[in-house]
Amino acid sequence: MSEPASSLAGRTALVTGGGNGLGAAIAAHLVGAGAGVVLVGRRPEPLRATADRLGPAARVEPCDVADPAQVDALARRLDGVAVSILVNNAGIAGPVAPLTEIEPVEWDEVFAVNVRGTYLMCRAFLPAMVGRGDGDVVNVASVSGKRPLARRTPYCASKMAVIGLTSTLAFEVGPAGVRVNALSPGPVEGDRMERNFRLEAQRTGTSVDGAREAFVGRAALGRMVTADEVGRAVLAMLAMPGLSGADVDLSAGMVA
């Protein structure tokens, strides 16, 4: 499932959105590779459930990454913990609707979690990495930031913002020995994509199967990627010390 335990031995990773989905999968691979993991998210219950599966290497820290006060409080609670890997995975899909039907509050919610949350977490935990002269930040973006996806403007715009944040931040902290990269998955098999397919089917008057086939048919491999593949990709990125400022595509060829 993961790299041999010891490749990340002695390192502590913080994973936002760590209670389920991609965050839980990434955390499992990090623990399997020997890292300690801090699971961060808004809802304590899924965080605890994931931590129970991962064992004593996992620590639970509830926090809304879009709330500056909560992020500052999280940083204080982790004072003395050398977080050397930050995985900004927390994100929301937002509405599925034409831009003209999207309310400002819906737009702002997507950007608050997907972009401001990434900014706040970097702001809180990068100074210690810079001070130590080493560290890794992996920002989970999306191929939807790089290709048209009708009726998903806030999500697509937010993920493009994360890619831009990543490339610029890499140049800010690279001289101090800190690496910042983005991972852009394509559609990932699971409940979130099934929700999107249901909404798209309702919107267009097609079947859920039809909406799914139309979407995955755009990929060179004709399929979605898996959460396990995303976890493996994070480990692969961490194993490449020369990788910085990159946007790694993992989409089964959706943007090939």
LINWO-V611806 format. One record per pair of residues at least 4 apart in sequence whose ideal C-beta (glycine too) atoms are under 8 Angstrom apart, sorted by the first residue. I is the first residue (numbers start at 1). J is the second residue. Records with the same first field share a line. If there is no record, write none. Layout:
# LINWO-V611806
I->J, J
This chain:
# LINWO-V611806
1->28, 29, 32, 228
2->28, 29, 30, 31, 32, 33, 231, 232, 235
3->7, 8, 29, 32, 33, 235, 239
4->33
5->9, 32, 33, 34
6->33, 34
7->33, 34, 235, 239
8->13, 30, 33, 34, 35, 85, 235, 238
9->34, 35
10->34
11->34, 35, 36, 84, 85
12->35, 36, 37, 38, 81, 82, 83, 84, 85
13->27, 30, 35, 36, 37, 38, 83, 84, 85, 86, 87
14->37, 38, 40, 78, 83, 85, 86, 87, 121, 125
15->23, 26, 27, 30, 37, 38, 39, 40, 87, 89
16->23, 40, 41, 65, 87, 88, 89, 90, 117, 121
17->21, 22, 23, 40, 41, 89, 90, 91
18->23, 24, 26, 27, 37, 38, 39, 40, 41, 47, 50, 89
19->23, 24, 39, 41, 43, 45, 46, 47, 49, 50
20->24, 46, 50
21->25, 188, 190, 191, 192, 227
22->26, 89, 140, 185, 188, 227, 230, 231
23->27, 39, 41, 50, 87, 89, 90
24->28, 46, 50, 53, 227
25->29, 227, 228, 230, 231
26->30, 87, 89, 230, 231, 234
27->31, 37, 39, 50, 54, 58
28->32, 53, 54, 231
29->33, 231, 232, 234, 235
30->35, 37, 85, 87, 231, 234, 235
31->35, 36, 37, 54, 55, 57, 58
33->235
35->57, 85
36->57, 58, 59
37->54, 57, 58, 59
38->58, 59, 61, 78, 81, 83
39->47, 50, 51, 58, 59, 60, 61
40->47, 61, 62, 63, 65, 74, 90
41->46, 47, 62, 63, 90
42->62, 63, 64
43->47, 62
44->48, 60, 62
45->49
46->50
47->51, 60, 61, 62
48->52, 60
49->53
50->54, 58
51->58, 59, 60
54->58
61->74, 77, 78
63->67, 70, 71, 73, 74
64->70
65->70, 71, 88, 90, 113, 117, 118, 120, 121
66->112, 113, 116, 117, 120
67->71
68->72, 120
69->73
70->74
71->75, 120, 121, 123, 124
72->76, 124
73->77
74->78, 124
75->79, 124, 125
78->83
82->128, 132
83->125, 128, 129, 135
84->129, 132, 134, 135, 136
85->135, 136, 137, 138, 238
86->121, 122, 125, 126, 129, 135, 136, 137, 138
87->137, 138, 140, 234
88->117, 118, 121, 122, 137, 138, 139, 140, 162
89->140
90->113, 114, 117
91->113, 114, 117, 140, 158
92->109, 110, 113, 114
93->152, 155, 192, 195, 196
94->106, 107, 109, 110, 152, 154, 155, 158
95->102, 106, 154
96->151, 152, 196, 199, 200, 203
97->101, 102, 151, 203
98->102, 151
99->153
102->106, 107, 153, 154
103->107
104->108
105->109
106->110, 154
107->111, 154
108->112
109->113
110->114, 154, 155, 158
111->115, 116, 154, 157, 158, 161
112->116, 117
113->117
114->118, 155, 158, 159, 161, 162
115->119, 158, 161, 162, 165
116->120
117->121
118->122, 139, 162, 165
119->123, 165
120->124
121->125
122->126, 137, 165, 169, 180
125->129
126->130, 135, 137, 169, 173, 178
127->131
128->132, 135
129->134, 135, 137, 173, 176, 178
130->135, 173, 176, 178
133->176, 177, 178
134->177, 178
135->177, 178, 179
136->178, 179, 180, 181, 237, 238
137->166, 169, 178, 179, 180, 181
138->181, 182, 183, 234, 237, 238
139->162, 165, 166, 180, 181, 182, 183
140->162, 182, 183, 185, 230
141->145, 159, 160, 162, 163, 166, 182, 183, 184, 247
142->155, 156, 159, 184, 185, 186
143->147, 184, 185, 186, 249, 251, 254, 255
144->149, 152, 155, 156, 159
145->156, 157, 158, 159, 160, 161, 162, 163, 184
146->160, 163, 184, 255
147->254, 255
148->156
149->155, 156
151->200, 203
152->156
153->157
154->158
155->159
156->160
157->161
158->162
159->163, 184
160->164
161->165
162->166, 182
163->167, 182, 184, 247
164->168
165->169
166->170, 180, 181, 182, 245, 247
167->171, 182, 245, 247
168->172
169->173, 180
170->174, 179, 180, 181, 244, 245
171->245
173->178, 180
174->178, 179, 180, 244, 245
179->241, 243, 244
180->244, 245
181->237, 243, 244, 245, 246, 247, 248
182->246, 247, 248
183->230, 233, 234, 237, 247, 248, 250
184->247, 248, 249, 250, 251
185->225, 230, 233, 250, 251
186->219, 224, 225, 249, 250, 251, 252, 254, 255
187->193, 215, 216, 224, 225, 251, 254
188->192, 193, 224, 225, 226, 227, 230
189->193, 224, 225, 226, 227
190->194, 227
191->195
192->196
193->197, 212, 224
194->198, 208
195->199
196->200
197->201, 208, 211, 212, 215
198->202, 208, 211
199->203
200->204, 206, 211, 215
201->205, 206, 207, 208, 210, 211
204->211
206->210, 211, 214
207->211
208->212
209->213
210->214
211->215
212->216
213->217
214->218
216->222, 223, 224, 252
217->222
218->254
219->223, 224, 251, 252, 253, 254
220->252, 253, 254, 256
221->252, 253
222->252
223->252
224->252
225->229, 230, 250, 251, 252
226->230
227->231
228->232
229->233, 250
230->234, 250
231->235
232->236
233->237, 248, 250
234->238
235->239
236->240
237->243, 246, 248
243->248
249->255
251->255, 256
